Amino acid sequence: MEKTLTKEQLAAMLDGRSYRNEISLEECELAHASGLVAVIASSDDLVILHGAIHDDVDAYDGGRIELTRSGVFRSECHDANCSYFKRLRRKQEVDVLDVYWCGKCQGEASPDWEAKGKPTWSFRLPGVDVAEFSIFDPREDDEYFCRGIVFAVSDLKSSILEEIHDRS
């Protein structure tokens, strides 16, 4: 029988790790098998999702990432004004991951950045239960680099495409 973890157990495993040594391949596989996603920042511009969703998103200076159970919700069109994606976007409900760089997300201040110890990166996923963990950067005198989160992918809204597939 394959071992599974809760989001709290995975967050506890990752807590206190060093930048660039945040999560092992085995832990990513275990997160995937457990239906969990660990959200970690990298460098000054990248957010990486490990586990049941595996993706990376450019988030220079913070931003918002739309998520469904199928993964990051984004257009595959080359044109940013794709009419097909705009129609799908009007119908698709998503959960929005707020990405904070130095306490700001698209100019908005984090409501709890100071209380969390002022990490360079932090995340909020309103409406979804998360477990948190801390990553430190030993290259920068153990700077508080990232306040990561773990969540269960089953707690996200389902994709319209999943719903269509489930009905057939």
matplotlib code that plots the C-alpha trace (Angstrom):
import matplotlib.pyplot as plt

x = [0.0, 1.3, 1.8, -0.2, 0.2, -2.1, -1.3, -0.2, 2.3, 3.8, 4.1, 5.8, 8.3, 9.2, 9.3, 12.7, 14.3, 16.8, 16.2, 17.1, 16.6, 12.9, 11.4, 12.8, 11.6, 10.3, 8.4, 6.9, 5.8, 4.3, 2.5, 1.1, -0.1, -1.7, -3.5, -1.5, 0.2, 3.2, 3.6, 7.2, 8.9, 12.1, 14.5, 12.8, 10.2, 9.0, 6.3, 6.5, 3.7, 4.8, 2.6, -0.9, -0.4, 3.1, 3.7, 5.7, 4.4, 6.2, 5.2, 7.8, 6.8, 3.9, 0.6, -2.4, -2.6, -5.9, -6.3, -8.7, -8.3, -6.9, -4.1, -3.1, -5.9, -4.4, -4.9, -3.0, -3.7, -0.9, -3.1, -3.8, -7.2, -8.3, -12.1, -12.3, -10.4, -12.5, -15.7, -14.3, -13.0, -16.5, -17.9, -15.0, -14.9, -11.4, -9.6, -7.1, -3.7, -2.4, 1.4, 3.1, 6.5, 7.9, 4.3, 2.7, 0.4, -0.3, 0.2, -2.0, -0.5, -0.7, -3.0, -0.6, 2.9, 4.3, 2.7, 4.3, 7.7, 8.1, 9.1, 10.3, 7.6, 4.2, 0.9, -2.8, -5.5, -8.7, -11.5, -9.1, -7.7, -3.9, -0.9, 2.1, 5.9, 9.0, 12.0, 15.2, 18.1, 21.5, 23.3, 21.7, 22.4, 19.3, 16.9, 13.3, 12.8, 9.4, 6.3, 5.0, 1.7, 0.3, -3.3, -5.4, -6.2, -9.7, -10.4, -10.2, -13.0, -13.3, -12.5, -15.4, -13.6, -13.5, -17.3, -18.0, -15.8, -17.6, -21.0, -20.1]
y = [0.0, 3.4, 5.9, 9.1, 12.4, 15.1, 18.7, 19.3, 16.4, 17.5, 21.1, 19.9, 17.9, 21.0, 23.5, 25.0, 23.8, 25.8, 27.6, 25.2, 22.2, 22.7, 19.4, 16.1, 14.1, 11.4, 14.1, 15.4, 11.9, 11.4, 14.8, 13.7, 10.4, 12.2, 14.7, 17.6, 20.6, 22.4, 26.0, 27.4, 30.4, 30.4, 33.2, 36.6, 35.7, 32.1, 30.2, 26.4, 24.0, 20.5, 17.4, 16.8, 20.0, 20.3, 23.7, 26.9, 30.4, 33.7, 35.9, 38.7, 41.3, 39.1, 38.5, 36.2, 32.6, 31.1, 27.4, 24.5, 20.8, 20.4, 22.8, 26.4, 28.0, 29.8, 30.3, 28.1, 30.6, 32.7, 35.7, 37.3, 38.4, 34.9, 34.9, 31.2, 31.6, 34.7, 32.7, 29.8, 32.3, 33.7, 30.3, 28.8, 29.3, 29.3, 29.6, 32.5, 32.1, 35.5, 35.7, 38.3, 39.6, 41.6, 41.8, 43.1, 41.4, 43.7, 46.7, 45.4, 44.8, 41.4, 41.4, 39.2, 39.7, 41.3, 38.7, 36.0, 37.4, 39.4, 36.6, 37.7, 35.5, 34.4, 33.1, 33.2, 30.9, 32.4, 29.9, 26.9, 25.3, 25.4, 24.4, 26.7, 26.1, 28.3, 28.3, 30.1, 31.2, 30.3, 32.3, 35.5, 34.9, 32.7, 35.4, 34.4, 33.6, 32.0, 31.2, 28.3, 26.6, 23.1, 22.4, 19.4, 19.7, 18.2, 21.5, 23.5, 24.2, 21.6, 22.4, 22.9, 20.4, 17.8, 18.4, 17.8, 14.6, 13.3, 13.7, 11.6]
z = [0.0, -1.0, 1.8, 1.8, 3.7, 5.0, 4.0, 7.6, 7.5, 4.2, 5.4, 8.6, 6.5, 4.4, 7.2, 7.8, 4.6, 2.6, -0.7, -3.6, -1.3, -0.6, -1.7, -3.0, -6.0, -3.6, -1.7, -4.9, -5.9, -2.4, -2.6, -6.0, -4.7, -1.7, -3.9, -2.4, -3.9, -2.4, -3.5, -3.4, -4.8, -6.7, -7.5, -7.9, -10.5, -10.3, -8.4, -8.6, -7.8, -6.9, -6.5, -7.8, -9.9, -11.3, -13.0, -12.8, -13.3, -13.8, -10.9, -11.0, -8.4, -7.2, -8.9, -9.1, -10.4, -11.3, -10.3, -10.9, -10.0, -13.5, -12.8, -13.6, -15.7, -18.6, -22.3, -24.7, -27.4, -28.8, -28.9, -25.4, -26.7, -27.8, -28.1, -27.3, -24.0, -23.1, -23.5, -21.4, -18.8, -18.4, -17.5, -15.5, -11.7, -10.4, -7.1, -7.1, -5.5, -4.4, -4.7, -2.5, -3.2, -0.3, 1.1, -2.1, -4.7, -7.6, -5.4, -2.6, 0.8, 2.4, 5.4, 7.4, 6.0, 9.1, 11.4, 9.3, 9.8, 6.5, 4.1, 0.6, -0.9, 0.6, -0.6, 0.2, -1.3, 0.0, 0.6, 0.6, 3.7, 3.6, 5.8, 5.8, 6.0, 5.9, 3.6, 4.4, 2.2, 3.6, 0.9, 2.4, 6.1, 6.4, 5.1, 5.4, 1.7, 1.4, 3.4, 1.3, 1.4, 0.9, -0.1, -1.3, -5.0, -4.2, -2.3, -5.6, -8.0, -10.7, -14.3, -16.8, -19.0, -16.1, -15.6, -19.3, -19.3, -16.1, -17.7, -20.7]

ax = plt.figure().add_subplot(projection="3d")
ax.plot(x, y, z, "-o")
ax.set_aspect("equal")
plt.show()
